Structures are given as structure tokens and as C-alpha cells.
């Protein structure tokens, strides 16, 4: 049995609260009630506790590390403690879930969103950050950012940088959308201008960097439409479209190879992905089956 990610996060938060207020009996009692509320609560608690034990053991084996962490001037904040604990899972702590299978990195980030959620934040210096679904970013020095995964909208009137995999984005008085996938980094400039590495991107342009090279592209779907809760496509392969829709819903969307290259065009609302999927057979020769919260299949009609 594997606990839901949200349950594991709650267990980690209980662990941190008890670490900070270990002599509060009411807090211990509240935690005990939470653990008894459901079997997966207790299971998540046991696994987080094991991770904390593994972490402490590792610190004991590192000369000076534990003493440094326990001194008042180096005491970990709540957020940093969660990062350290959950980060242990991402690198294999107790070996019970792999990082690529769970959103641990998002949980350990300074800014993060879950499936179907958007988050809005005001950064030091006044810049505005909006994160799309299933996205995470970290604060860096001088108010800059690192985008770990997903998409962000950044509106800044001052010079800023966004670190991506293998490249960086620079802007000043601009409004940009940045997308980080496993294979590329993408920059769409909505206002002003910005640089993807050393490649200038003007207002209304979209550029993509991967493999050490940046070029202007015509994206398969509007890179900023998510801000309005939409996917806007023009001739997008159905497989890529379904992969994108899958980022906004829990569970799996499976499709057969024979439908993956069918082309999708239109404006689709993300607020109700069930309805969105039900509409596909009206414009494409496909059949949508098994439409549940956790499983959807799309295959050729007939």
C-alpha cells in the first residue's frame, strides 16, 4: 500500500511541528488522532519517521554536520527542515518511492502547485509569479528563480533571471511565460523582451532551447492560454494534447498509437477535463472509454 502524496506531506508537516514543539502534549495528542483517523495516515507517519531516522544517522556519520545543524545560528527553519526531510525521499532515503514517480521535488520547493492548481506569489522586489499546474520553483540569490518543472508566468519591472535546465532566462521590465519539460526549456514573451541564454526573444515570440541550441518556434498550443484556464490548439497531435490534458487531472490517460497523430484544433476548457475528453469523439474518429477519476482510455472508433 502506498499513501497518497498529500497524506505523506501531512505526515511530514506533523513531524516538523512536533520537532519544533516537542514538549506540547496537546500537539502530540492531535497528531495521534490524525494517525488513528485512517490506515494510510499511520503508514505515512511510519515512513516519514523512518526517513528522519535515516537522515539523523547520515548526519551522525558526517563529521561536524549534526553539531552545525543544532547550533542556534544554524538551526533549520520549518521550510528548510521539510526540504531536507522530503529531499531525502527524492534521493532514495528509505527507497520506497522514486523521485520521478512522486511530486517530492515540488513539495521541497519554495513555490509549488499540485495537479489542477495554480499559485500566485509576490516576490521580494515586487515581481509577480504565477505557477501553473504541477509546477515548482525555488528562490535564488538576489530574488532570482529556478524553475524545476512545469510553467510559470513572471511579471517584473526589474532585472531578473530564471534558471532552467542547461540554460537561463534574463528579463527586465517584461512579462514572460517559461515552460520546463524533461527535454527543453521554452520562453514566451508576452510583453517587453527577454533572453533565452544569449538568444533575444521579442514580444509575441516563443523560443525553445534544448541540446545547447535556442531557436524561435511556432508552438503547438498557446503557451499562455493556461492563464485563462484554456488549452488553445491548432493542428496539435492528439497524443501530445492528451499528455497536456493529463497534467490537469489525477490518474492516467492512455491512448493507442493509431490515434496519437490525429490532429486537434480548438479551444478547450480545463476546468472540466471529463467534459473536455467527452467532446473529442465529436470532432475525431476516436472512442473514449473507462472515463473515471483515475483511468481514461482513448482509441480508434469502430
N, C-alpha and C positions, 0 to 999 in steps of 0.2 A: 504493500500500500504506500502510495506517495502522497503526502499532504499537498493541498492546493498552495500555489506560491503565496497568495495573500495570507494564508494561515501561518506559513513559515515566517513571513515578515512580522506578523503579530507576535509570534513567539520570540523573535529576535528583539523586538521592542520591549517585551516584558523583561527579557534578560538584562537589557541595558538599564531599565528603570530600577530593577532590583539591585543591580550593581551600584547605582548611584545612591539608593536609599535602602541599603541592606538591613537597617535596624528598624524599619517601619512594618510592624506586624500586620496592619490593615492592608498594606500593599501585597504582602505575601499571601494573605487570605484571598484577596481579589484575584491574584494570579492562580491560586489553587482552584478557585471557582471556574476560571477560564479554562484551565487544563481539564477539569472534570466535565465541561459542557459538551465535549464531543471527543470521540476516539482520536481523530486526526489532530486535535489540539495537543493531546498528550504526546502523540508521536512526533509532532513538530517540535515540541519542547525538548524531548529527549535528544533529538538530532542537533538542535541548536546548542544544547548543553554540552553535547559531545564535541561540537566544533570549538566551543570556548575552552574546553579542557585540552583539545589538541593545540589550540593557539597558545595557551599558557605553557604547555610543555615545550612548544617550539621556542618561546621566549626564554624559558629557563636554560635552554641549550645554546642560547646566543649570548655571549659574554656582554654584560652591561645593558642589554636591551630591556630586561624587566625592570631593573632599577631606574632606568631613564624614564620609562613609562609611568612609574609610580611616584616620581617626584612631583611636587606641586606645579612646578613651572612647565612640566611636560605632560601633565595629566590630560588624557584624551577627552575631547568633547563627546557629547552623545552621538553626533553625526559621524565623527571620526571612529568612534568605537563600533558603530554599526558597519561602517566601511570595512574596518579591519576584520570583524567577525564574518560578515557576508562575503567579503573578498576571499576569505579562506575557503568558502564553498566553491567559488569560481575557479580556484586553482587546485581543487581536488581535496580540500580539507578532510572530510570523512569519506569521500569517494562515493557519495550516494546519489549525486546528480551532477551531470556535466554542465559546464557553463553555457554551451551552445544550446542546451535543451531547456534552460530556465532563465528568467529575467534577472539573475543575480546582479549582473553588471548595472542594470538600471537601478536596482534598489540601493546599490552602493554609490550612486552618483549624486552630485549636488542638486541636479534638477532631473526629474524623471516623470514619465507618464505610463499608465498601463494601457491595455487594449481598449480602444474606443474612446480614450480620454484625451483631452487637450489641456495644457497647463500654461498659465501666463505669469510672468515674473518680471519684476523691476530690478535691474542690475545696479550695482554701485556705479555712480556717474550718470544714472538716468536712462540708460539704454533699456529697451523693452524686448523681452524674449518670450516667444510663444513656441511651445513644443507640440508636435503632432502626436498621434497615437504611437505607442510602443517606441518611445524615443528617450534618450538620455544625454545629458551634457554635464561637464564639470567646469567649475570656476578655475581660472588660472591667474597668474600674477597680473597686476595692473588691470583687473577687470575683464581680461580676455576669456575665451571659452574654448573648450574642446568638445566637439560633437562625437559621441561614442557610437550612436546608432540612430536611425530614424531621420526626422526632419525638424528643422527649426526655422522660425521667422525671426529675424533680428532687425530692429529699428534703432539706429544710433546716429547721434549728431556729432560724435567724436571718433577719433581713430580707434579701431578695434581690429582684433584678429580672431578668427575661428580656426582652431587646429582640426584637421581631418586626417585620415589615414594617408600618409605619404605626401601630404601637401598642406597648405594653409591658405586661408582666405583673408584678405585685407580689405577694409572698407572705411570710409569716412563720410559722414552725412549721407547715409544710404539706407535703403530698405531692401533686404535680401532674404531669399529662401535658400537654405542649404540642406542637401539630402546626402546622407551617408549610407551606402549599401555595402555589401561584402566585397564588391569588385570595383566600385568607383565612388568618387565624390562629385557632387553636382551643385552648381551655383546658378540661381536665377535672380537677376537684378530687377526689382520692381521699381525702384527709384534711385537716382544717382548713378554711381559706378563703383565697381569693386574689382579685385584682382584674385584670380584663382592661380596660386603660385605667382608666376610673373605674367600671366595672361590676363589682359584687360577685358572686362565684360561690362558693356554699357546697359542702360535702361532698356528693358524689353528683351534682353538677350539671355540665353541659357548656355552654359558651358559645362563640360564634364571632363574630369581628369581621372585617368586610370592607366597604369603601366608607365607612369612617368611622363605622360603627354596630355596636354589640355587642348580641347577644340570646342568650337561652337556647335551646338546640336539643335535639332528640332525634336523636342520630347514627344513621346507617345501620348502623354496626357498633360494637362495643365498643371505645372508644378506648384501653383499657389491656390488651386481650387479647394484644397482641403480646409483652407481658412473659412470657406463658406459652407463646409460640410458636404462637398461635392467631389465626384470624380468626373472630369470632362475629358472625353477621349475623341480621337479622330483616327480611325483605322488601327486601333491598338489590338495586338494579338490577344485572343481570348485567354490563353494561358497566363500571360503577363497581367491581364486585367483581373483574373481570379486571384492571382497571387497578391495583387494590391488590395483587393477587397478583403482578403484573408487577414490583413493587418488590422482590420477594424472589427473583427469578431473573434470570439473564442472558438476553439475547436478547429477542425480541419476542413478544407475544401479540396477535394480530389477531382481531377479531370483526366480524361483519356487522351492519349497522344493525337488521335484523329481530330479532336476539336481544338487543340491548342493553338493552331494557326488561323482559325476563323477570326475575322476582323470585327471589332466592336467600335461603334461610334455613338456618341450621345452624351447626355448629362444625367448622372445617376446620383441620387441622394444617399448619403452614408448613414443617415440616422436610422434607417430600417434596412439592414442588409438582407434580411429574409425576403422582403418585398422586392428589393433590387434583383436578387437571384431568380425570383419567380417570374420576373419580366423577361428574362433572357430568351426563353422559347418563342416569344412574340416576334423577335427580330432575327433569330438564329436557328438553324436546324439542330437543336440540342434538346436533351431531356434532363431536368433537374430532379434528382431523387434523394431520398434519405435526408430531407431537409429538417434537421434537428439542431439544437444548440451546439452540439459537438461534432456533427458529421454532415457533410453535403457532398454529393457526387454529381458531376456534370459529364454527360456522354452524348454521343451522336443519337439523334432521334431515329426511330424506326426499328 
